[in-house]
């Protein structure tokens, strides 16, 4: 048992040393033509990083190490590659070395992740394509119990990729004010949005602004219609109220006229009754009784 633990320790340290090897620095000195379709320098860097991860896990498999130890060897190679002292701990993010470490563990997943990475690199950007492909591998390996070692390797690699992109962490404080910087570093591996994505962002912002302006116009039109309806309703209500007022006034006037007419008629009747009484009195005074003649 102690011999096995010692062998596993040596395998993990060997993987870490393989990750530390500055093979990419040698490949970076290759002179290439920028007008060529394939950049030989980038292909050489990718291939050497891939081989470092592959041999780290393949050597562990030759010693019949458990799958968990093989996954730890892959993690050690990613750590050595990502934080290499030969490059002031600022080496690449380790996606090629992750694919090389996955190759002995689960070959079909490497093809799927590589294909997805190529597609999204063309459609979007390489950093976003790397994150999408790793997340795809995480979901696929999580579904199977036999691939839990692959799942752990992918989770750790994703953590390393995000941490490496966020460095230096001092620039991210305070977090509330640096949300855009954090997003740019995670998704674009840069402090600023790339030029191609910036154009897309501008067009998207312009489209959003046009949509917002159209929505505002529609809202303004709706508000104008509502205001017109309200004003028309108010006008109709005013007309109705004015008609009611005029009707009430006319009714009051008619009622007053009737009352006045009654009063006038009563006065006239009183006058007429007074005249009749006077005339009766006068007539009674004028008419004298006839004297009877004596025979």
C-alpha positions in Angstrom: 0.0 0.0 0.0 2.8 2.4 0.9 4.5 1.6 -2.4 1.4 2.4 -4.3 1.0 5.8 -2.5 4.6 6.6 -3.3 4.1 5.7 -7.0 1.0 7.8 -7.2 2.9 10.7 -5.7 5.6 10.3 -8.2 3.1 10.2 -11.1 1.4 13.4 -9.9 4.7 15.2 -9.5 5.8 13.9 -12.9 2.6 15.4 -14.4 3.2 18.7 -12.7 6.8 18.8 -14.1 5.5 18.0 -17.6 3.1 20.9 -17.2 6.0 23.2 -16.2 8.1 22.5 -19.3 8.3 25.6 -21.5 7.8 23.8 -24.8 5.4 26.5 -26.0 8.1 29.1 -25.6 10.2 27.1 -28.1 7.3 26.8 -30.5 6.7 30.6 -30.2 10.0 31.2 -31.9 8.9 29.6 -35.1 8.6 32.2 -37.9 5.4 32.0 -39.9 3.8 33.9 -42.7 0.8 35.9 -41.4 -0.9 35.7 -44.8 -1.1 31.9 -44.7 -4.3 30.1 -43.9 -2.9 28.1 -41.1 -0.7 29.7 -38.5 2.1 27.1 -37.9 3.2 28.8 -34.7 -0.3 28.5 -33.1 -0.6 24.9 -34.3 2.8 24.0 -32.8 1.9 25.6 -29.4 -1.5 23.8 -29.3 0.2 20.5 -30.2 2.9 20.7 -27.6 0.4 21.7 -24.9 -1.8 18.8 -26.0 1.0 16.3 -25.7 2.0 17.5 -22.2 -1.5 16.7 -20.9 -1.7 13.4 -22.9 1.6 12.0 -21.6 0.8 13.1 -18.0 -2.3 10.8 -18.0 -1.0 8.2 -20.3 2.1 7.5 -18.1 -0.2 7.1 -15.1 -2.4 4.6 -17.1 0.7 2.6 -17.9 1.3 2.0 -14.2 -2.4 0.8 -13.8 -3.2 3.8 -11.6 -6.8 4.3 -10.6 -8.9 6.6 -12.7 -9.0 9.1 -9.8 -5.2 9.2 -9.8 -5.1 9.7 -13.6 -7.5 12.6 -13.2 -5.3 14.1 -10.5 -2.3 13.7 -12.9 -4.3 15.7 -15.5 -5.1 18.4 -12.9 -1.4 18.6 -11.9 -0.3 19.1 -15.5 -2.9 21.9 -15.9 -1.7 23.6 -12.7 2.0 23.3 -13.8 1.1 24.7 -17.2 -1.1 27.6 -15.9 1.3 28.7 -13.2 4.7 28.1 -14.7 7.6 29.8 -13.0 9.4 30.0 -16.4 6.8 32.5 -17.6 6.3 34.5 -14.3 3.2 32.4 -13.5 1.5 34.0 -16.5 1.3 31.1 -18.9 -1.7 30.0 -21.0 -5.1 28.9 -19.7 -4.6 25.2 -20.4 -7.4 24.2 -22.8 -5.1 22.2 -25.1 -3.5 20.4 -22.1 -7.0 19.6 -20.8 -7.9 18.0 -24.1 -4.6 16.0 -24.0 -5.4 14.8 -20.5 -8.9 13.8 -21.5 -7.8 11.7 -24.5 -6.7 8.6 -22.5 -9.7 8.9 -20.2 -12.6 9.4 -22.6 -11.8 9.7 -26.3 -15.3 10.6 -27.7 -15.6 13.6 -25.4 -12.4 15.1 -26.7 -13.8 15.0 -30.3 -17.1 16.6 -29.2 -15.4 19.3 -27.2 -13.0 20.1 -30.0 -15.7 20.3 -32.6 -17.8 22.6 -30.4 -14.8 24.8 -29.7 -14.1 25.2 -33.4 -17.7 26.0 -34.2 -18.1 28.7 -31.5 -14.7 30.1 -32.2 -15.9 30.9 -35.7 -19.3 32.1 -34.6 -18.2 34.0 -31.5 -14.7 34.2 -29.9 -12.1 31.6 -28.7 -12.5 32.3 -24.9 -16.3 31.9 -25.1 -15.9 28.8 -27.2 -13.6 27.3 -24.6 -16.0 27.9 -21.8 -19.0 26.5 -23.8 -17.0 23.3 -24.7 -15.9 22.8 -21.1 -19.4 23.3 -19.8 -20.7 20.8 -22.4 -18.1 18.3 -21.2 -19.1 18.9 -17.6 -22.8 18.2 -18.3 -22.0 15.1 -20.4 -19.7 13.6 -17.8 -22.0 14.4 -14.9 -24.7 12.2 -16.4 -22.6 9.0 -16.1 -21.2 7.5 -12.8 -18.3 6.0 -14.7 -17.1 9.4 -15.8 -16.9 11.1 -12.4 -13.1 11.3 -12.7 -13.6 13.2 -16.0 -16.2 15.4 -14.3 -13.8 16.3 -11.5 -11.0 17.1 -14.0 -13.3 19.3 -16.1 -14.6 21.2 -13.0 -11.1 21.9 -11.8 -10.0 23.0 -15.3 -13.0 25.3 -15.6 -12.1 26.8 -12.2 -8.5 27.3 -13.3 -9.6 28.9 -16.6 -11.8 31.5 -14.8 -9.3 32.3 -12.1 -6.5 32.8 -14.7 -8.7 35.1 -16.7 -9.6 37.2 -13.7 -6.0 37.9 -12.8 -4.9 40.4 -11.5 -7.6 40.3 -8.9 -6.7 43.7 -7.4 -8.2 45.4 -10.5 -11.6 43.9 -9.8 -12.2 45.8 -6.5 -14.8 47.0 -5.7 -16.8 44.4 -7.4 -19.9 46.5 -7.7 -18.1 49.0 -9.9 -16.2 46.5 -12.0 -18.9 44.2 -13.3 -18.2 45.0 -16.9 -14.5 44.4 -16.4 -15.2 41.0 -14.8 -17.5 40.0 -17.7 -15.0 41.0 -20.3 -12.2 39.0 -18.6 -14.3 35.9 -18.2 -16.0 35.9 -21.6 -13.4 37.6 -23.8 -10.2 37.1 -21.8 -9.5 40.8 -22.2 -10.2 44.0 -20.3 -12.1 45.3 -23.3 -14.6 43.8 -25.8 -12.9 42.7 -29.0 -13.5 44.9 -32.1 -15.7 42.4 -33.9 -17.8 41.9 -30.8 -17.8 45.6 -30.2 -19.4 46.2 -33.6 -22.0 43.5 -32.8 -22.6 45.2 -29.4 -23.1 48.6 -31.1 -25.5 47.2 -33.6 -27.3 45.4 -30.8 -27.4 48.6 -28.7 -28.6 50.5 -31.8 -31.3 47.9 -32.4 -32.3 48.0 -28.8 -32.4 51.8 -28.9 -34.6 51.7 -32.0 -36.8 49.2 -30.4 -37.0 51.4 -27.3 -37.8 54.4 -29.4 -40.5 52.5 -31.3 -41.9 51.3 -28.0 -41.8 54.9 -26.7 -43.6 56.1 -29.8 -46.2 53.4 -29.4 -46.7 54.3 -25.8 -46.9 58.0 -26.7 -49.4 57.2 -29.3 -51.5 55.2 -26.9 -51.2 57.9 -24.3 -52.3 60.5 -27.0 -55.2 58.3 -27.9 -56.2 57.9 -24.3 -55.8 61.7 -23.7 -58.0 62.3 -26.8 -60.6 59.9 -25.5 -60.5 61.5 -22.1 -60.8 65.0 -23.5 -63.7 63.9 -25.7 -65.3 62.3 -22.7 -64.8 65.4 -20.7 -66.2 67.5 -23.5 -69.2 65.2 -23.8 -69.7 65.4 -20.0 -69.4 69.2 -20.1 -72.0 69.3 -22.9 -74.3 67.0 -20.9 -73.8 69.0 -17.8 -74.4 72.3 -19.6 -77.6 70.9 -21.1 -78.7 69.8 -17.7 -77.9 73.2 -16.3 -79.8 74.9 -19.0 -82.8 72.5 -18.6 -82.7 73.2 -14.8 -82.5 76.9 -15.4 -85.5 76.8 -17.8 -87.4 74.7 -15.3 -86.6 77.2 -12.6 -87.6 80.1 -14.8 -90.8 78.4 -15.8 -91.5 77.6 -12.1 -90.9 81.2 -11.2 -93.1 82.4 -14.0 -95.9 80.1 -12.8 -95.5 81.4 -9.3 -95.4 85.0 -10.5 -98.5 84.3 -12.7 -100.3 82.8 -9.7 -99.4 85.8 -7.6 -100.5 88.2 -10.3 -103.7 86.3 -10.8 -104.3 86.3 -7.1 -103.7 90.1 -7.0 -106.0 90.6 -9.9 -108.6 88.4 -8.3 -108.3 90.4 -5.0 -108.6 93.6 -6.9 -111.6 92.4 -8.8 -113.3 91.1 -5.6 -112.6 94.5 -4.0 -114.1 96.3 -6.9 -117.2 94.1 -6.9 -117.6 94.7 -3.2 -117.3 98.5 -3.8 -119.8 98.4 -6.6 -122.3 96.5 -4.6 -122.0 99.0 -1.7 -122.4 101.9 -4.1 -125.4 100.3 -5.8 -127.0 99.7 -2.4 -126.5 103.3 -1.4 -128.0 104.7 -4.7 -131.1 102.5 -4.6 -133.5 104.0 -2.0 -136.6 102.3 -0.9 -139.9 103.7 -2.5 -142.3 105.7 -0.2 -145.8 104.2 0.0 -148.6 106.8 -0.9 -151.5 107.4 1.6 -154.9 107.1 0.3 
